[in-house]
Structures are given as C-alpha cells and as structure tokens.
Amino acid sequence: MQLKTDYCCYIQQEGDDFTILLVWVDNFISISTTDDQNDTAEKDLKAHFDVKSLGQPNLLLGMKISQGNHIITLSQAHYINTLLEKFGLANVNPISTPMDVNVKLDYVAEGQEEEEQGKKDEKITHRYAALIGSLMYLAIGTRPDIAFAMNKLAQFTQNPRQIYWTAIK
C-alpha cells in the first residue's frame, strides 16, 4: 500500500509483521520485521526490475546506521565533524546548551545599533545561510535538541550580523 502522505513509501502488513519500502529515484531501502519478509520484498522487486542488492545499509543520507539486538541507531557524527572543518569550527569549545540564554537576538534595522551588532558582512551572509541549512538538516535528522536555536537564528539569514554569526558558532 502506497502512503498518501509520502508517495515514496510503501507498507505491506501481515498480522504483526510488516515491510516498509522507501523509494527514491533508482534506489530503495527495505525495512522488515523479519529477514524472510525482506527477502520476499527483494524477490518481488527483482521480478519486475533489475535489482542489485547491496546488503544492509551503513550510511543513508549522511546518517550512519548501526544495528544491534532489536535496536537501530542513527548518527551524524561524521557529518557534524565535516561541518566543523568546513566552517573553521573544529577547535571551538563545546557548550552544554544549543543557545546562550544571555545573548539578546533581535532584528536590527539597517544603520541601527551597528556598533553593538556589527556591520553587515557579505562573506558572513553566505556562510551563515549555508551553516543554518546544514544545522537544520541535523535538527531534522538526529539532533532535535537544536531545532529551536536553529529556528531562532534562521530568522536573521537575510541580514546576519557578527552577533548572529557568533551565536550560531
């Protein structure tokens, strides 16, 4: 049965067992409650398409997948490390909360309080937008704890000042 909310997702259920088939472009991933169901789904697909099985995935859309005894773990540590390197933040000190509660982040109109907020910097504008997008992807994937901070900081993407760049770091 194809989901109406996501046309790339198909679910087949037999009692308590189920198989979920996720399709994008010319790739798919099959998730089943039993190995036999997964094999059946693969066999059914091979009857209609030229299918090459790559086995269990270990990386999907930038997320590392680890499987254990009745548990699946997703991690984006490699993606985070890549972001830290890309944006020159590899040696920054970690903090315990996603956003410093003492920093006042308000929109500043052009020319207003520039000495406090810092002048607009075109170099920061591009890097800020790129980092916001990357961090939002993290928030959606494996880090919902940073979602509020990313939403707040994304409001300043059009006109980021030094104070916002500092806050995002």
C-alpha positions in Angstrom: 0.0 0.0 0.0 1.4 3.4 -1.0 1.2 6.1 1.6 -0.9 9.1 0.7 1.3 11.3 2.9 4.6 10.2 1.2 4.3 8.7 -2.3 7.8 7.2 -2.0 6.9 5.0 0.9 5.1 1.7 0.7 3.9 -0.5 3.5 2.9 -4.2 3.5 1.5 -5.6 6.7 0.7 -9.2 7.6 -0.5 -9.5 11.1 2.1 -8.1 13.5 4.8 -8.2 10.8 5.4 -5.5 8.2 7.7 -4.4 5.5 8.4 -0.8 4.6 9.8 0.1 1.2 11.3 3.5 0.7 12.0 4.5 -2.9 13.9 7.5 -4.3 15.0 7.9 -7.9 16.5 4.5 -8.7 17.3 3.4 -5.2 15.3 1.8 -2.4 15.6 0.5 1.1 13.5 -2.2 2.6 12.9 -2.5 6.3 11.1 -5.6 7.6 10.3 -7.2 10.9 11.8 -10.5 9.7 14.6 -11.5 7.2 12.1 -13.7 5.3 9.8 -10.7 4.6 12.8 -8.7 3.5 13.8 -11.5 1.1 10.3 -11.7 -0.2 10.2 -8.0 -0.9 13.5 -8.2 -2.7 12.3 -11.2 -4.7 9.1 -9.4 -5.7 11.1 -6.4 -6.9 13.5 -8.5 -8.9 10.5 -10.0 -10.7 9.8 -6.5 -12.2 13.1 -4.6 -12.1 16.8 -5.1 -12.5 17.8 -5.0 -8.8 21.2 -5.2 -7.3 21.2 -5.8 -3.5 23.9 -4.0 -1.5 23.0 -5.7 1.8 22.4 -3.8 5.0 23.0 -0.1 4.7 25.5 1.5 6.9 25.2 5.1 5.6 21.9 6.7 4.4 21.5 10.4 3.5 24.5 11.3 5.7 23.3 9.3 8.6 25.3 6.3 9.9 23.1 3.4 10.6 24.1 0.8 13.3 22.0 -2.2 14.0 22.1 -4.2 17.2 19.8 -6.6 19.1 16.4 -5.1 18.3 17.7 -1.6 18.0 18.7 0.7 15.2 20.8 3.7 15.9 21.3 6.8 13.7 24.3 9.0 14.0 25.5 12.1 12.1 28.8 12.4 13.9 30.8 12.3 10.6 28.5 15.0 9.1 29.0 17.1 12.2 32.8 16.8 12.0 32.7 17.7 8.3 30.7 20.8 9.1 33.1 21.8 11.9 36.0 21.5 9.5 34.2 23.3 6.6 33.3 26.3 8.7 36.5 26.5 10.6 35.0 25.5 13.9 36.9 22.3 14.6 38.8 23.7 17.6 35.9 25.6 19.3 34.9 24.8 22.8 31.7 22.9 23.3 28.9 24.3 25.4 26.2 22.5 27.3 23.1 24.1 25.6 22.4 24.8 22.0 21.9 28.5 22.6 23.3 31.0 25.1 20.3 32.4 27.0 22.2 35.6 27.8 22.6 36.7 24.2 19.8 39.0 23.0 19.0 38.3 19.4 16.7 40.9 17.9 16.4 42.1 14.3 18.4 45.2 13.8 17.3 47.6 11.1 20.0 48.9 8.7 22.1 51.5 10.4 20.6 51.0 13.8 23.0 49.9 16.6 25.7 48.9 14.1 28.4 49.4 16.7 26.8 46.9 19.0 25.6 44.4 16.5 28.4 44.7 13.9 28.2 45.9 10.3 26.7 43.7 7.6 29.4 41.4 6.0 28.6 39.8 2.7 31.1 37.0 3.5 29.2 36.2 6.6 25.8 36.3 4.8 26.7 33.4 2.5 28.4 31.3 5.2 25.6 32.0 7.7 22.9 30.7 5.3 24.9 27.6 4.4 25.6 26.8 8.1 21.9 27.4 9.0 20.8 25.0 6.3 23.3 22.3 7.4 22.3 22.6 11.0 18.6 22.4 10.2 19.3 19.2 8.4 20.9 17.9 11.6 17.9 19.1 13.6 15.6 17.1 11.4 17.7 14.0 11.2 19.3 13.3 14.6 19.5 16.5 16.7 16.0 17.8 17.5 17.6 19.4 20.6 19.0 22.2 18.3 15.7 22.8 16.4 14.6 25.8 18.5 18.0 27.5 18.3 18.2 27.0 14.5 14.7 28.3 14.0 15.5 31.5 16.0 18.8 32.0 14.2 17.3 31.3 10.8 15.2 34.5 11.2 18.4 36.5 10.7 19.6 34.8 7.5 18.8 37.8 5.2 20.9 40.2 7.2 23.2 38.3 9.6 25.5 40.4 11.7 28.6 39.4 13.7 26.5 38.8 16.8 24.4 36.2 14.9 27.4 34.5 13.5 28.9 34.3 17.0 25.6 32.8 18.3 25.5 30.2 15.5 29.0 29.1 16.3 
